[in-house]
Amino acid sequence: MASIRDLKKDVKFLVNHFISECYTQLTFSILLDQENIIDIIADALELKKTVITKLNARQQEGENKYDKKYYCAIAEDFFSQIVELTERLHSIKD
């Protein structure tokens, strides 16, 4: 992990990229699926807010702000949740 700043940038980039994928899916989906896609977008925005809050909160505590295990756990949790959201989006197509 290079830095906390890079991790924040990655989180923002991946969520924004995922949301653009959701909007593309929303454009070509039938009317019944649109509500499900909007719920997925809301979950993605909530995920971004939660992860950024976790990253910022640890920096302000001042204990050991470069605790690598803490940030690796946040990153792994984020990546697993973004994969779960992607699977939810792709399961709507079926």
C-alpha positions as CSV (number, residue, x, y, z in Angstrom):
1,M,0.0,0.0,0.0
2,A,1.6,3.2,-1.1
3,S,-0.3,5.8,0.9
4,I,-3.6,6.7,2.5
5,R,-4.1,9.3,-0.2
6,D,-3.8,6.8,-2.9
7,L,-6.2,4.5,-1.2
8,K,-8.8,7.3,-1.0
9,K,-8.3,8.1,-4.6
10,D,-8.7,4.4,-5.5
11,V,-11.9,4.2,-3.5
12,K,-13.4,7.3,-5.1
13,F,-12.3,6.1,-8.6
14,L,-13.7,2.6,-8.3
15,V,-17.0,3.8,-6.9
16,N,-17.4,6.5,-9.5
17,H,-16.6,3.9,-12.2
18,F,-19.1,1.5,-10.8
19,I,-21.8,4.1,-10.7
20,S,-21.2,5.0,-14.3
21,E,-21.6,1.3,-15.1
22,C,-24.8,1.4,-13.2
23,Y,-26.1,4.4,-15.1
24,T,-25.3,2.6,-18.4
25,Q,-27.2,-0.4,-17.2
26,L,-30.0,1.9,-16.1
27,T,-30.3,3.4,-19.5
28,F,-30.8,0.0,-21.2
29,S,-32.8,-1.8,-18.6
30,I,-36.5,-2.4,-18.4
31,L,-38.6,-0.2,-16.2
32,L,-39.0,-2.9,-13.4
33,D,-35.2,-3.2,-12.9
34,Q,-34.6,0.5,-12.6
35,E,-35.6,0.7,-9.0
36,N,-33.2,-2.1,-8.1
37,I,-30.3,-0.4,-9.9
38,I,-31.1,2.9,-8.1
39,D,-30.8,0.9,-4.8
40,I,-27.4,-0.4,-5.9
41,I,-26.2,3.1,-6.7
42,A,-27.4,4.3,-3.2
43,D,-25.5,1.3,-1.6
44,A,-22.3,2.2,-3.6
45,L,-22.5,5.8,-2.4
46,E,-23.0,4.7,1.1
47,L,-20.0,2.4,0.8
48,K,-17.8,5.2,-0.4
49,K,-18.9,7.5,2.4
50,T,-18.3,4.7,5.0
51,V,-14.8,3.8,3.8
52,I,-13.6,7.4,3.5
53,T,-14.9,8.1,7.0
54,K,-13.0,5.0,8.3
55,L,-9.8,6.2,6.7
56,N,-10.2,9.8,8.0
57,A,-11.1,8.7,11.6
58,R,-8.0,6.6,12.0
59,Q,-5.8,9.5,11.0
60,Q,-7.3,11.8,13.6
61,E,-7.0,9.4,16.5
62,G,-3.2,9.8,16.5
63,E,-2.3,6.4,17.9
64,N,-0.4,4.9,15.1
65,K,-1.7,6.5,12.0
66,Y,0.4,4.3,9.7
67,D,-0.9,1.0,11.0
68,K,-0.6,-1.1,7.9
69,K,-2.9,-3.9,9.1
70,Y,-5.8,-1.5,9.7
71,Y,-5.6,0.0,6.3
72,C,-5.1,-3.3,4.6
73,A,-8.3,-4.6,6.3
74,I,-10.2,-1.6,5.2
75,A,-9.0,-2.1,1.6
76,E,-9.8,-5.8,1.5
77,D,-13.3,-5.1,3.0
78,F,-13.9,-2.4,0.4
79,F,-12.8,-4.5,-2.6
80,S,-15.0,-7.4,-1.4
81,Q,-18.0,-5.1,-1.1
82,I,-17.5,-3.6,-4.5
83,V,-17.3,-7.0,-6.0
84,E,-20.5,-7.9,-4.2
85,L,-22.2,-4.8,-5.6
86,T,-21.0,-5.7,-9.1
87,E,-22.4,-9.2,-8.7
88,R,-25.8,-7.7,-7.6
89,L,-25.8,-5.5,-10.7
90,H,-25.0,-8.3,-13.1
91,S,-27.6,-10.6,-11.5
92,I,-30.3,-8.1,-12.5
93,K,-29.6,-8.8,-16.1
94,D,-30.7,-12.4,-15.8
